[in-house]
């Protein structure tokens, strides 16, 4: 028959901390692993899953205040103030630059790499945190 020492307030707090930290580490690891599995499935199996996102990521931007003026009208027929003309000219230049910049950019690949980096970081943080606290708990139980 083994006798256990009475649990002090300090040891109770320590035990709660260890279990909470272990749970947090496991949660971070599982979320990161889930993100990586999700990314892998969308990249290699369900390749069309994010095509809509890629389509919207490629959408050109137009200055919001010009939408109401332009509508379906021919730009040459519009009566714009001088500031609106400058704004339209700048928006068109920005659009042209955006098109040039976007020729070498794959938004879907960029999104995948960002998600992969996030998932790997979570796994690399969560797994050691989980294992370290789990080993302490097991050591204390022996």
C-alpha positions in Angstrom: 0.0 0.0 0.0 1.4 3.3 -1.1 0.9 6.5 0.8 0.5 9.7 -1.1 1.6 13.0 0.2 -1.2 15.5 0.8 -1.6 17.9 -2.1 -0.5 21.4 -1.2 -1.8 24.5 -2.9 1.5 24.9 -4.8 1.4 21.3 -6.1 -2.2 21.7 -7.2 -1.5 24.8 -9.1 1.5 23.2 -10.7 -0.5 20.1 -11.7 -3.3 22.3 -13.2 -0.6 24.4 -15.1 1.0 21.2 -16.5 -2.3 19.8 -17.7 -3.4 23.1 -19.2 -0.1 23.7 -20.9 -0.1 20.1 -22.3 -3.7 20.6 -23.6 -2.7 23.9 -25.2 0.4 22.3 -26.8 -1.7 19.4 -28.1 -4.3 21.8 -29.5 -1.8 24.0 -31.3 -0.2 20.9 -32.8 -3.5 19.4 -33.9 -4.6 22.7 -35.5 -1.3 23.1 -37.3 -1.4 19.4 -38.5 -5.0 19.9 -39.6 -4.1 23.0 -41.6 -1.3 21.1 -43.3 -3.6 18.1 -44.1 -6.2 20.5 -45.4 -3.6 22.3 -47.6 -2.3 19.0 -48.9 -5.7 17.8 -49.8 -6.6 21.0 -51.6 -3.2 21.1 -53.4 -3.0 17.5 -54.6 -6.4 15.9 -54.5 -9.1 18.6 -54.6 -7.2 20.9 -57.0 -10.3 22.9 -57.9 -11.3 23.7 -54.3 -9.8 27.1 -54.3 -10.2 28.2 -57.9 -12.9 30.7 -56.9 -10.5 32.3 -54.4 -7.8 32.5 -57.1 -10.3 34.2 -59.5 -11.2 36.8 -56.9 -7.6 37.4 -55.9 -6.9 38.4 -59.5 -9.7 40.9 -59.7 -8.6 44.4 -60.7 -9.3 47.3 -58.4 -11.0 50.5 -59.4 -11.3 53.6 -57.3 -14.7 53.3 -55.4 -15.9 56.9 -56.1 -15.6 56.4 -59.8 -18.1 53.5 -59.9 -21.1 55.8 -59.6 -19.8 58.1 -62.3 -18.6 55.5 -64.9 -21.3 52.9 -64.7 -21.8 51.6 -68.3 -21.0 55.0 -69.9 -18.2 55.5 -72.4 -15.4 57.2 -70.6 -15.0 59.8 -73.3 -18.6 60.9 -72.9 -18.4 61.4 -69.1 -18.3 64.9 -67.6 -15.7 64.6 -64.9 -14.2 67.3 -62.7 -10.5 67.9 -63.0 -9.9 66.0 -59.7 -12.0 63.1 -60.9 -10.1 63.0 -64.2 -6.8 62.9 -62.2 -8.3 60.2 -60.0 -9.4 58.2 -63.0 -6.0 58.6 -64.7 -4.2 57.5 -61.6 -6.6 54.5 -61.2 -5.9 53.4 -64.8 -2.2 53.8 -64.2 -2.4 51.8 -61.0 -4.4 49.1 -62.8 -1.8 48.9 -65.6 0.9 48.5 -63.0 -1.1 45.9 -61.1 -1.5 43.9 -64.3 2.2 44.1 -64.9 3.0 43.1 -61.3 0.5 40.3 -61.4 1.9 38.6 -64.5 4.6 36.9 -62.4 2.4 36.3 -59.4 0.4 33.1 -58.7 -2.0 34.1 -56.0 -3.0 30.5 -55.3 0.6 29.4 -54.8 1.2 32.4 -52.6 -1.8 31.5 -50.4 -0.7 27.9 -50.2 2.8 28.9 -49.1 1.5 31.2 -46.5 -0.8 28.5 -45.1 2.0 26.0 -45.2 4.3 28.3 -43.3 1.6 28.9 -40.7 0.8 25.2 -40.3 4.5 24.2 -40.0 5.0 26.9 -37.4 2.1 25.7 -35.3 3.4 22.1 -35.5 6.9 23.1 -34.6 5.6 25.1 -31.6 2.8 22.9 -30.4 4.5 19.5 -30.6 7.5 20.3 -28.4 5.3 22.1 -26.0 3.0 19.2 -25.7 5.8 16.6 -25.4 7.8 18.6 -22.8 4.8 19.0 -20.5 3.6 15.5 -21.0 7.1 14.1 -20.0 7.0 16.2 -16.9 3.5 14.9 -16.0 4.6 11.3 -16.6 7.8 11.8 -14.6 5.9 13.2 -11.6 3.4 10.3 -11.7 6.2 7.8 -11.3 
